[in-house]
Amino acid sequence: MTTILDRTAPRDLAAESPARLSLTPGTTLPGQLDGAWWPYSRDLEAELPPLAAALEEPWGRVTRVTVNPARWPVVPHTVDVGGRVLHVGWFTEQDPDKLILLSYTVGRWDLLVVPPETAPAAAARLMAAAAIPGSVLTAGVLMANEAVIGRGARDTRRRAAAWEDEGGACMPTLGDPFGRSALPLSANGWR
């Protein structure tokens, strides 16, 4: 399989736009995730510098990142982040929907990675769910739940459109929608 990355548009977008993050507030409730990240593309070289820069103030200096290569077409060994090196590793055993960030002095953080092509409403739901303190839901479970929610919403829209396309409409509370009674006419024309 061949993957082609358009290295101009995503890098420009990622460099100009702030990282889209939702972080778990500081609490003593440990959870499966520390928040969520919604990148603009699947280009780690373009996406990781704004992420590391956005996390430096609340979490400290990120020195290492691990991903599952199933979601990233190219996994570079290192990425330049403002004149320093960010080491990138990959593990096929890692949840494909999770990014692990490491720091020598501060610790480890696990973020749900919301796919770049996700609709804004779905991304908002995922980012809010990943930032709930003490949540026991993993990245894979959140993505599976969102797939079910998205499928349910699409089915509902499809059923409503089919209903309208087939001439469906709400019946008036009294009588026939066309103004005719179902009773047969008597010989004198009265019902």
N, C-alpha and C positions, 0 to 999 in steps of 0.2 A: 504494500500500500504506500502510495506517495502522498505526502502532505506538503502543500505549498503555503507559506506564510507571506502575507503582504506586509512587509516590514516598515512601510512608510506610514500608513494611516494609523494603525494601533499605537505605534510608538509616539506619534505626535499627540494623539488623544490621551494616552496615559501620562505623558510628560506634562501636558497642559492642565489636566484635570486632577483633583485631589482623589486620594484613595477612598473608595466607597466601603466604609467599615461600620460595623455595629459591634461594640464591645460589651462584655458582661461588666456591670458595675462592681466595684471592689466590695467583696463580701466574704464571709467565712464559709459560705456554702460552696463546696467544690462541685463542679459539674463536669460533664463530658467535654464540653466545648467552652472556649473563652470568648466566643463571638463569631462573626462571619465577615467574609471579604467577598466583594462582588467586582472582579476585575473587568476591564473593558475588552480584553482579548485573551487569547491563549498563548501569548508571547511572554514567557517569564522574564526575559531580559528587559522588556519594556515595562512590565507590571510590578516587578519586585522593588525597584528603587523608590517609587512613591509610597508603597506599602511600608517599607522599612523606615522611611522618613516620617510617615504619619505615626508609627508606633514608638519612635524614639523617645518622645516626651512622656507618654503614659507608661511605657513598659521598659524603656532602656534600649541599649544598642543590641540589635539583632545581628548575630554573627553567622548563623547557619539556618538553612531552610530545607525541609524534606517534603517531597511530593510523591504521588504515585504517577508514573509516566503514562498511565492509561488516559489521562485527561489533558496531558500536555504534549504536543507534537515534538517539541525540542526541549530538552532539559540541559541547560548549560552547567558546567562544573562550577563556574564562578560568575558573579554579576557585580559590576562596578556600581557602588552606591556612594556618590559624593566623594570620590577619592579613596574609599576603602573597599575591601573585598568582602562580598557576601558569598559564603560557600553554599552550594546547592547540591543536595543529594536526592536519591530516589530509592524507593522501596516498593516492590510490587505487593508486599504484604500490607502496606499502609492503606487505609480507607481511601479510595480514589477521590472522594468528595471532601477530603481534609488536607489542610496545610499545617505542618508543624514548624513552629519558629523556636529557635534556641538562642540562648545567651549564656556566655560563660559565667556571668556574675548574677543574673537575675533569675533564670530558670527556663521553663518551657511553656509555650502557649499553643493550643490547638484551635484552629479556625475552620469553620465550614467554608468551603469555596462554592459560591453561587455561580453557576455557569454564566459566561458573558452574554449568551443569547437568551437568557431568562427574561420573561416579561416583567416590567416594573412592579406590578401588583404581587406576583409570585415571589420576586426577589425581596420585597418588603416583608412578606410573611415569613420567609426563610430567615432573613436577618434578625427579625424580632424574636423568632423562636430560638435561634442559636444563642441569643444574648440573655436568656432567662437564667438567673442565678440558680445553681443547684440542679439544673435539668439533667435527667439521666438519658435523654435522647442523644444518640450518636449522629454523626453527619449522614451516614447511610440511611438511617431511619427517617431523619428529617426530609431527605430528598425523596424517599419512597412515599412518605405522607403527602408531600407536595404534588407528586405525580398523581396520586389518587384524587386530591382536591382539584387539580387542574383538569383531570379527565372528567370529574363530576360536573365542573362548571361548563366544559365544552359540551357534554351530553345534554345538560339543561338548556343551553343556547340552541343546540341542534333540535331538540324536541319542540321548543317554542317556535323556532323558525318553520319547522314542518307543520305545526299546528296552524300557523298563520298562512302558509303557502297552500294548505289544503282547504282554506276557507273557514277555518275554525274561528269561532268567536263566542263570547259568553252569551248564553241565552238570557233574554229578559226574564224578569221574575214571573211575569204573567203571560201565558199564551205562547203562540208560535212566533219565531223570530221574523217571519214574513207577514205577520198579521192575519193569517188564515187559521181557522179552527180545524181541528182534526175530526170534528163531528161531521157526518154526512148531512147534506141538505135534505130537508123534508120536501114533500110534494109541493107545499105552498111557498118554499124558498126560505123558511125560517129554520133556524138551528135549535 
